Amino acid sequence: MRIFDPHIHMTSRTTDDYRAMYAAGVRAVVEPSFWLGQPRTSPESFLDYFDALLGFEPFRAAQYGIAHHCTIALNPKEANDPRCLPVLEELPRYLLKDGVVAVGEIGYDSMTPAEDTALAAQLELAAEHGLPALVHTPHRDKLAGLRRTLDVVAESQLPAGRVLLDHLNETTVKEAKDSGAWLGFSVYPDTKMDEHRMVAVLKEYGLDRVLVNSAADWGNSDPLKTRQVADAMLAAGFGEDDVDQVLWRNPVTFYGLSGRLVLEPAKPAALHEGNSLLRGGE
Ligand SMILES: [Zn+2]
């Protein structure tokens, strides 16, 4: 079984997680740039973070046989902080980089006017750079948040077929599917979607354009949720080709829209900017 986790924050995870993910079948990940929990106070801390997503983290993933790409954006939550907004000016030079396969995570957190502005501006950046967009839908007031998101996408230059709407659930899947966008589901240990609800959604709405992710980060989450969904699909009567479509081919096709996806595992480099993962030399 080969698994592509299309949304996971590896910066917040350990090397044990990389080992366990590889053993479970994970061979590729996309790491969206997001909020760190601790608010950033200047655009410069975004830039160091983006550099880590393009440098140290793919280096680290390669040590464990996993291909790593990222998405770059001003996240919805920090779009409300005037100290962070100048990072929008820095995004174009990052969106040119080979490891960047989408603009994201963008979207709504609290549905404020500042979030409207940042979402619209970053959808335009995606269109200008020939990149798809990863759009986070709010965890509260989900259906209203989805509808407002779809309105802003419809007003943008980016076609819905180049948008992945993430954190969907039973209340939002139908309208999201009708929009023509790609459908992302984050499967968590004890909130939001679980693997059994996910299987029920797949039975009702089909497998086309559906992506499943762990969205594992610094909070309560599990980087093996993708594998648990695959196992639950098989137990529910789906075939191995169905699992491969949802857990591999769909994310490959979506992020492949960037023209930048490289799935052969990188040869692990010995050092990244003079550092290895070993302490005290070999
Ligand atoms: Zn996320």
Boltz pocket constraint, residues with backbone or C-beta under 6 A from the ligand:
constraints:
  - pocket:
      binder: B
      contacts: [[A, 7], [A, 9], [A, 32], [A, 34], [A, 105], [A, 215]]
      max_distance: 6.0
